[in-house]
Amino acid sequence: MRLISLTANKESFRAVEFNRSGLTLIVGKKSDPDDRSREHSTNGVGKSLLLYLINFCLGAAENPQLTEHLPGWEFTLSYEQGSDTYAATRATNVQSKVVVNGQTKGLDEFKLSLGEDVFGIGEEPIKFLTFRTLVSLFLRQGKPAYASYESTAKNERQYSKQLRSAYLLGLNETLVDRKRDLKDEKDRIKSIRSQFKKDSLLRDYFHGERDAGLELRDLEEDIKKLEIEASDFRVADNYEEVTAKHDAVRREWKQASNELDSLQSSRRQIEQSLKEQPDVSLEEVARVYEATEVSLPESVVKQLHDVEVFHEELTAMRAVRLTKEKHSVERRISDIEALIESLNQKKDEYFKFLGSHGALQEYETLLNTLADRRQVAARLTEFQRLKKSCDERWQRNKLEMSEEAIRTSEYLEAADAITNALSDRFRSMARRIWPQKTSGLVIENNDGDNQIRFDIDARIEGDASDGTAESKIFCFDMTVLIEGRNHSMKFLMHDNRLYPGIDPRQRAELFRVASELSEKYDCQYIASLNEDNLAAMKTIMDDKEYESLLISKVELELMDDSAAGKLLGITVDLKYN
């Protein structure tokens, strides 16, 4: 792809023609170089806007600012691709379409076609490999794009940066994509394992403190028992009523049993009392006195006889009374025993009914318990399956990671000529700009636990504050343009942000290198820069070189003296970065 021109449908626009090869300079100038006021500055004249509008015509994201501040504008980028010439027109009012040589295309369709034509991206591209991510290296836009040689956007993923560099340098992008795929799989496995650790049920099984297999066997036995209970369970509508009657019978039976125990105890006491007799009879008293040869007076004997008769009468009356009481107790015992037998029959009937029936609530509880057991069993079964799968995938992932690292080492060894050519190209430019600094492009195998397959390190020895960081960007981008692969890009454009940090001596050499190589390899180096950055190189060059190398390559001067001198030809507060 080679740029031809950028035009617009408004007469105020300052059209830009790009030199077919070599340098093309767009310079922001002050009408009065000695004027230091903020009102007159080369910032805002359109240097960076030019780069943005080229990106806009090449499918950059839609921007409402353009619709709001530039309604009705249409920008046309003319370019060569292969042997064909194209004109891509994009309107601010309808940013979702691009008209290419009179044919309207959707924005995505346009970018896909450019991706295939310019970068060889097929119908099934590698993830994150798109026309926009690749072309951004040739059209660095905004401050983040000049933070480092590998970045082109703010917060860009390290993997995306590495993939772009590897692809454009001609390294094996399949190795890059495969490691990302393996690392993504490893992260997914880690995520599943992390969920196990957080799960209150599965945590102990994951750590091996409990055995899921043994627990499952117990659960399966419980489930079978509960299923049998559930199938045999009969719900009784009057279950609560029968339960209440059963409880009442049990209470009555308990009371009757207690009364029976008390009556039987009373009967035993009565029977014991009936067996009791006086300890000493009258005959025994007389024999005692006769044995002592003492005779009792007749009056005493008569009194003792009377006492004995009275005692016998009392004993007879007591026996009658106790016998009567015993008969009464025995009748009550008979009644209570009959009652208890009746209550036992009722208890048995209620117990049998309650044993074969249940309440709806009880049945629901049984079903809930069964469902809970089944759920736990299902989770443990799934846990076993996932854990086994994770363990197998984890081991396979480790093996494949190792195999891919070996393949990459073998590939780099085989591609030694390619990587050396890349490093030599980078080093030849860096040594021109910084003769005393060690430099080169180092490409190594990254076997770490990450998505990065190749460590691509552009090196220029020195402190970043001395301009080496900006020099790395230039040398790296030029290496990709000239020595890289997988693209047909024939232009590289840098914004003014690249140059102020570089000393005028190194900056002058940078432009010498850019001019020589872009002429030699028939490509374009396009630079937008402020007049003071341009003028500072005049002290390094003689007048002839300054004129032929730089001034003669200025294709557009953007002025700060009026709106007409700016790129759009109007004054507008437009946010586009």
C-alpha positions in Angstrom: 0.0 0.0 0.0 1.4 3.4 -1.1 -0.3 6.7 -0.3 -1.1 9.1 -3.1 -3.2 11.9 -1.7 -5.7 13.0 0.9 -8.5 15.3 -0.2 -11.9 16.5 1.0 -15.2 17.7 -0.5 -14.7 21.2 1.1 -12.7 23.9 -0.7 -11.2 25.1 2.6 -9.4 21.8 3.1 -5.6 21.8 2.4 -5.2 18.8 0.1 -2.0 16.7 0.6 0.0 15.0 -2.1 2.5 12.4 -1.0 5.8 11.8 -2.8 5.8 8.4 -4.4 9.0 7.4 -2.6 11.4 9.0 -0.3 10.5 11.7 2.2 7.2 13.6 2.5 7.2 16.3 5.1 4.2 18.2 6.5 5.5 21.1 8.5 3.7 23.3 11.1 4.9 26.8 10.9 4.5 30.1 12.7 3.9 33.2 10.7 6.2 35.0 13.2 8.9 32.6 14.5 9.7 35.0 17.3 6.2 35.1 18.6 6.1 33.0 21.8 2.5 33.6 22.7 0.1 30.8 23.3 -2.4 32.2 20.8 0.1 31.5 18.0 1.3 27.9 18.1 1.9 25.2 15.6 -0.1 22.9 17.9 -3.6 22.6 16.5 -2.8 23.5 12.9 -3.5 19.9 11.7 -0.3 17.9 11.7 -1.7 15.2 13.9 -5.1 15.6 12.5 -3.7 14.6 9.1 -2.5 11.3 10.4 -5.9 10.8 12.1 -7.8 11.5 8.9 -5.7 8.9 7.0 -6.6 6.4 9.7 -10.2 7.5 9.4 -10.2 6.7 5.7 -8.6 3.4 6.5 -11.4 2.2 8.8 -10.7 3.7 12.2 -13.5 3.5 14.7 -16.5 5.8 14.3 -16.1 9.2 16.0 -19.2 11.3 17.0 -17.0 14.4 17.2 -16.7 14.4 13.4 -20.4 14.2 12.9 -20.9 17.0 15.4 -18.2 19.4 14.4 -17.7 18.5 10.7 -21.1 17.7 9.4 -21.3 17.1 5.7 -17.6 16.5 5.3 -16.2 13.7 3.2 -12.5 12.7 3.1 -10.9 10.7 0.3 -7.7 8.8 0.6 -6.1 7.8 -2.7 -3.7 4.9 -2.5 -2.0 2.2 -4.5 -2.3 -1.5 -3.7 -0.4 -3.8 -5.9 -0.8 -2.5 -9.4 -4.2 -1.0 -8.7 -5.2 2.5 -7.6 -8.0 3.1 -5.1 -9.9 6.1 -3.8 -11.6 5.4 -0.4 -14.2 8.1 0.6 -15.7 8.2 4.1 -18.3 10.7 5.2 -18.6 12.1 8.7 -22.4 11.8 8.6 -22.4 8.1 7.6 -19.2 6.7 9.1 -20.4 3.1 8.9 -19.8 3.0 5.1 -16.8 3.5 2.9 -17.1 4.2 -0.8 -14.2 2.5 -2.7 -13.9 3.5 -6.4 -17.6 4.2 -6.4 -18.6 1.0 -4.6 -20.1 1.3 -1.2 -18.8 -1.1 1.5 -19.7 -1.6 5.1 -16.9 -0.6 7.5 -16.2 -4.2 8.6 -16.2 -5.5 5.0 -13.8 -2.7 4.0 -11.4 -3.6 6.8 -11.6 -7.3 6.0 -10.7 -6.7 2.4 -7.7 -4.5 3.4 -6.6 -7.1 5.9 -6.5 -9.8 3.2 -5.0 -7.6 0.5 -2.4 -5.7 2.5 -1.5 -8.2 5.3 -2.6 -11.6 3.9 -5.1 -12.2 6.6 -7.3 -15.2 5.5 -10.9 -16.0 6.2 -10.0 -17.7 9.5 -7.5 -15.3 10.9 -5.6 -15.7 14.1 -7.4 -14.2 17.1 -6.5 -10.5 17.6 -4.8 -10.3 14.2 -6.7 -7.6 12.3 -6.1 -4.9 9.7 -6.4 -2.2 12.3 -4.1 -3.7 14.8 -1.4 -4.2 12.1 -1.7 -0.9 10.2 -1.5 1.0 13.5 2.3 0.4 13.5 2.6 2.2 10.2 0.3 5.0 11.3 1.2 5.6 15.0 -1.5 8.0 16.3 -1.7 9.6 19.7 0.6 9.8 22.7 0.4 6.1 23.8 1.6 5.1 20.3 5.0 6.8 21.0 5.5 5.4 24.5 7.4 2.4 23.3 8.3 0.7 20.0 6.0 -2.3 20.7 2.9 -0.3 21.7 0.5 1.5 19.4 -2.5 2.2 21.7 -3.2 2.8 25.4 -3.6 -0.2 27.6 -2.7 -2.6 24.8 -2.4 -6.2 25.8 1.1 -7.6 25.9 0.0 -10.5 23.7 -1.5 -8.2 21.0 1.8 -6.2 20.9 3.9 -9.4 20.6 1.6 -10.9 18.0 1.7 -7.8 15.8 5.5 -7.6 16.0 6.0 -11.3 15.4 3.7 -11.3 12.4 5.1 -8.2 10.7 8.7 -9.4 11.3 7.8 -12.7 9.6 8.1 -14.9 12.7 5.9 -18.0 12.9 2.6 -16.6 14.1 1.2 -20.1 14.6 3.6 -20.7 17.5 2.4 -17.4 19.0 -1.2 -18.3 18.7 -0.7 -21.9 20.0 1.0 -20.6 23.2 -1.9 -18.2 23.8 -4.4 -21.0 23.3 -2.5 -23.2 25.7 -2.2 -20.4 28.3 -5.9 -19.6 27.9 -6.8 -23.3 28.5 -4.5 -23.4 31.6 -6.2 -20.3 33.0 -9.6 -21.9 32.4 -8.5 -25.0 34.3 -7.3 -22.7 37.1 -10.6 -20.9 37.2 -12.5 -24.2 37.5 -10.2 -25.3 40.3 -10.6 -22.0 42.0 -14.4 -22.5 42.0 -13.8 -25.9 43.7 -11.8 -24.2 46.4 -14.5 -21.6 47.0 -17.4 -24.1 47.1 -18.3 -25.0 50.7 -19.5 -28.4 49.6 -16.6 -29.3 47.3 -13.7 -27.7 49.0 -12.9 -30.6 51.3 -13.1 -33.1 48.4 -10.8 -30.9 46.2 -8.2 -30.8 49.0 -8.5 -34.5 49.5 -9.8 -34.2 53.1 -12.9 -36.2 52.1 -13.3 -38.9 49.4 -16.0 -38.1 46.9 -16.2 -41.7 45.8 -17.0 -43.1 49.2 -19.4 -40.3 49.9 -21.2 -41.1 46.7 -21.7 -44.7 47.7 -23.3 -43.7 51.0 -25.5 -41.2 49.1 -26.6 -43.8 46.6 -27.6 -46.2 49.4 -29.5 -43.4 51.2 -31.2 -42.4 47.9 -32.4 -46.1 47.3 -33.8 -46.3 50.8 -35.6 -42.9 50.5 -36.9 -43.9 47.0 -38.5 -47.1 48.5 -40.0 -45.1 51.4 -41.4 -42.6 49.0 -42.9 -45.2 46.7 -44.5 -47.0 49.7 -45.7 -43.8 51.4 -49.4 -43.3 51.7 -50.8 -39.9 52.5 -53.7 -39.9 55.0 -56.0 -36.9 54.9 -57.0 -37.5 58.5 -53.4 -38.2 59.6 -53.4 -35.4 62.2 -56.8 -36.4 63.6 -55.7 -40.1 64.0 -52.4 -38.9 65.5 -54.4 -36.9 68.1 -56.6 -39.9 68.9 -53.6 -42.1 69.2 -51.9 -39.7 71.6 -55.1 -39.5 73.7 -55.4 -43.4 73.9 -51.7 -43.5 74.9 -52.3 -41.0 77.7 -55.4 -43.0 78.9 -53.5 -46.3 78.7 -50.7 -44.7 80.8 -53.1 -43.6 83.5 -54.8 -47.0 83.6 -51.5 -48.8 83.8 -50.5 -46.5 86.7 -53.8 -47.2 88.5 -53.4 -51.0 87.9 -50.0 -50.9 89.5 -51.4 -49.1 92.5 -54.3 -51.5 92.9 -52.1 -54.6 92.6 -49.8 -53.1 95.3 -52.9 -52.6 97.6 -54.0 -56.1 97.1 -50.6 -57.5 98.1 -50.7 -55.3 101.2 -54.2 -56.6 102.2 -53.2 -60.3 101.6 -50.1 -59.7 103.8 -52.3 -58.2 106.5 -54.7 -61.2 106.4 -51.8 -63.5 107.1 -50.7 -61.7 110.3 -51.7 -63.3 113.8 -51.2 -62.2 117.5 -47.7 -62.8 118.6 -48.6 -64.4 122.2 -51.8 -66.5 123.1 -53.3 -67.0 126.6 -52.1 -70.6 126.8 -48.5 -69.5 126.1 -48.7 -66.9 129.0 -50.0 -69.6 131.4 -47.3 -72.0 130.4 -44.7 -69.4 131.1 -46.0 -68.8 134.6 -46.3 -72.6 135.3 -42.7 -73.0 134.3 -41.7 -70.5 137.0 -44.0 -72.3 139.5 -45.9 -69.1 140.0 -49.7 -69.5 140.1 -51.9 -66.6 138.7 -54.8 -65.4 140.8 -58.2 -66.5 139.6 -59.2 -62.9 139.0 -56.1 -62.3 136.7 -56.8 -65.4 134.8 -60.4 -64.3 134.2 -59.2 -60.9 133.0 -56.7 -62.4 130.6 -59.4 -64.6 129.3 -61.7 -61.7 128.7 -58.9 -59.9 126.9 -58.3 -62.9 124.7 -61.9 -63.2 123.8 -62.0 -59.5 122.9 -58.9 -59.7 120.8 -60.2 -62.7 118.9 -63.4 -60.8 118.2 -61.4 -57.8 116.9 -59.2 -60.1 114.7 -62.3 -61.7 113.2 -63.9 -58.3 112.4 -60.6 -57.1 110.9 -60.4 -60.2 108.6 -63.9 -59.6 107.4 -63.1 -55.9 106.6 -59.8 -56.8 104.8 -61.5 -59.5 102.8 -64.2 -57.1 101.7 -61.6 -54.5 100.7 -59.6 -57.2 98.8 -62.7 -58.2 96.9 -63.4 -54.6 96.0 -59.8 -54.1 94.8 -59.8 -57.3 92.8 -63.0 -56.2 91.0 -61.4 -52.8 90.2 -58.3 -54.6 89.0 -60.5 -56.7 86.7 -62.1 -53.6 85.3 -58.8 -51.8 84.7 -57.3 -54.9 83.0 -60.2 -55.0 80.7 -59.8 -51.3 80.0 -56.1 -51.7 79.3 -56.8 -54.6 76.9 -59.3 -52.5 75.1 -56.8 -49.5 74.9 -54.0 -51.8 73.7 -56.2 -52.9 70.8 -56.9 -49.3 69.9 -53.2 -48.4 70.2 -52.3 -51.3 67.9 -54.9 -50.1 65.4 -53.7 -46.5 65.4 -50.1 -47.5 65.4 -50.7 -49.8 62.4 -52.5 -47.0 60.6 -49.8 -44.4 61.4 -47.1 -46.8 60.4 -48.5 -47.3 57.0 -49.7 -43.7 56.4 -48.2 -40.3 56.8 -49.1 -36.7 56.7 -48.7 -34.6 53.4 -46.1 -32.5 55.2 -44.2 -35.5 56.2 -44.3 -36.8 52.6 -43.1 -33.5 51.3 -40.2 -33.6 53.9 -39.3 -37.0 52.6 -39.4 -35.9 49.0 -37.3 -32.8 49.9 -34.7 -35.0 51.6 -34.6 -37.3 48.6 -34.2 -34.3 46.3 -31.4 -32.9 48.4 -29.5 -36.2 48.4 -29.9 -36.5 44.7 -28.6 -32.9 44.2 -25.6 -33.5 46.3 -24.9 -36.8 44.5 -25.2 -35.0 41.1 -22.8 -32.3 42.2 -20.3 -34.9 43.5 -20.6 -36.9 40.3 -20.1 -33.7 38.2 -17.2 -32.7 40.5 -15.5 -36.1 39.9 -16.0 -35.7 36.2 -14.7 -32.2 36.1 -11.8 -32.9 38.4 -10.7 -35.9 36.4 -11.0 -33.9 33.2 -9.1 -30.9 34.7 -6.3 -33.2 36.0 -5.9 -34.8 32.6 -6.1 -31.5 30.8 -3.6 -30.0 33.2 -1.0 -32.7 32.6 -1.6 -32.6 28.9 -1.3 -28.8 28.9 2.1 -29.0 30.7 3.3 -31.6 28.2 2.1 -29.5 25.2 3.6 -26.3 26.7 7.0 -28.1 26.9 6.6 -29.5 23.4 5.8 -26.0 22.0 8.8 -24.5 23.8 11.0 -27.1 22.1 9.4 -26.5 18.7 10.0 -22.7 19.2 13.7 -23.3 20.0 14.0 -25.5 17.0 12.2 -22.9 14.8 14.5 -20.0 16.0 17.5 -22.1 15.3 16.3 -22.9 11.8 15.2 -19.2 11.3 18.6 -17.9 12.4 19.2 -16.3 9.0 15.9 -14.4 9.2 16.4 -13.1 12.8 19.9 -12.1 12.0 18.8 -10.1 9.0 16.2 -8.4 11.1 18.7 -7.6 13.9 21.3 -6.4 11.3 18.8 -4.1 9.7 17.8 -2.6 13.1 21.5 -2.3 14.2 22.6 -0.7 10.9 20.1 2.2 11.4 20.7 2.5 15.2 24.5 2.6 14.7 24.0 5.4 12.2 22.0 7.4 14.7 23.9 6.4 17.8 27.4 5.2 16.7 28.8 4.6 20.2 25.8 2.7 21.5 25.4 -1.1 21.5 22.2 -2.0 19.6 20.3 -4.8 17.9 17.0 -6.6 17.7 17.1 -9.7 20.0 14.5 -12.4 19.5 14.3 -15.2 22.0 12.0 -18.0 23.1 9.9 -17.2 26.1 9.1 -20.4 28.0 7.5 -18.6 30.9 4.0 -19.2 32.2 2.4 -16.5 30.0 1.0 -15.9 26.5 4.2 -14.6 25.1 6.0 -16.9 22.6 8.7 -14.6 21.5 10.6 -12.0 23.5 11.3 -9.3 20.9 13.6 -6.8 22.4 14.7 -3.7 20.4 17.9 -2.5 22.1 19.8 0.8 22.0 22.0 1.2 25.0 21.4 4.3 27.0 19.0 6.3 29.1 15.5 6.7 27.7 15.6 10.4 28.4 18.4 10.9 25.8 16.2 10.1 22.9 17.0 6.4 22.5 13.4 5.4 23.2 12.2 7.5 20.2 15.1 6.2 18.1 14.0 2.6 18.9 10.6 3.4 17.5 12.0 4.7 14.3 14.5 1.9 13.8 11.9 -0.8 14.7 9.2 0.6 12.4 11.7 1.0 9.5 12.9 -2.6 10.1 9.3 -3.8 9.8 8.7 -1.7 6.7 11.9 -2.8 4.8 12.8 -6.1 6.2 9.5 -7.4 7.6 7.2 -9.9 6.0 3.4 -10.6 5.8 2.6 -7.2 4.5 2.7 -5.1 1.3 3.0 -1.7 3.1 5.0 0.9 1.2 4.7 3.8 3.6 5.5 4.7 7.2 4.2 7.8 8.9 5.4 9.4 12.1 3.9 12.3 14.0 5.8 15.2 15.5 5.7 13.5 18.9 8.6 11.3 17.8 11.2 14.0 17.2 11.4 16.6 20.0 13.1 14.2 22.4 15.9 13.4 20.0 18.9 15.6 19.8 19.2 17.6 16.5 22.3 15.7 15.6 20.7 12.3 15.9 17.5 13.7 14.4 19.4 14.8 11.3 20.9 11.4 10.9 17.5 9.8 11.4 16.2 11.7 8.4 19.2 10.9 6.4 18.6 7.2 7.1 14.9 7.6 6.3 15.6 9.3 3.1 18.2 6.8 1.9 16.3 3.7 2.7 12.9 4.9 1.5 14.5 5.9 -1.8 16.5 2.6 -2.1 13.5 0.4 -1.3 10.9 2.5 -3.2 8.8 3.3 -0.2 7.5 6.4 1.6 8.6 7.9 4.9 6.0 10.6 5.8 6.7 12.9 8.8 4.7 15.7 10.3 6.8 18.0 12.5 7.1 21.5 13.8 9.2 24.1 12.1 11.5 24.5 15.1 12.3 20.7 15.0 13.0 21.1 11.3 15.1 24.2 11.7 17.2 22.8 14.5 18.7 20.3 12.0 19.9 23.2 9.8 22.8 23.8 12.1 23.9 20.2 11.6 23.8 20.2 7.8 25.2 22.5 5.2 22.7 24.5 3.2 22.7 22.2 0.2 22.0 19.1 2.2 19.4 20.9 4.2 17.6 22.1 1.1 17.8 18.8 -0.9 17.1 16.4 2.0 14.4 18.3 3.9 13.1 21.5 2.5 12.6 20.1 -1.0 10.5 17.3 0.6 8.0 19.7 2.3 4.7 19.0 0.6 2.5 21.0 2.9 3.0 23.9 5.3 0.3 24.4 7.9 0.2 28.0 9.4 -1.0 29.4 12.6 -1.8 32.9 11.3 -5.4 32.2 10.3 -7.9 29.4 9.9 -7.2 29.2 6.2 -3.6 28.2 7.0 -4.7 25.1 8.9 -5.4 21.7 7.5 -9.2 22.0 7.5 -9.1 25.6 6.5 -11.5 26.4 9.4 -11.2 26.7 13.1 -12.9 23.8 15.0 -12.5 22.3 18.4 -12.2 18.6 17.4 -11.3 15.8 19.8 -10.0 12.8 17.9 -7.2 11.1 19.9 
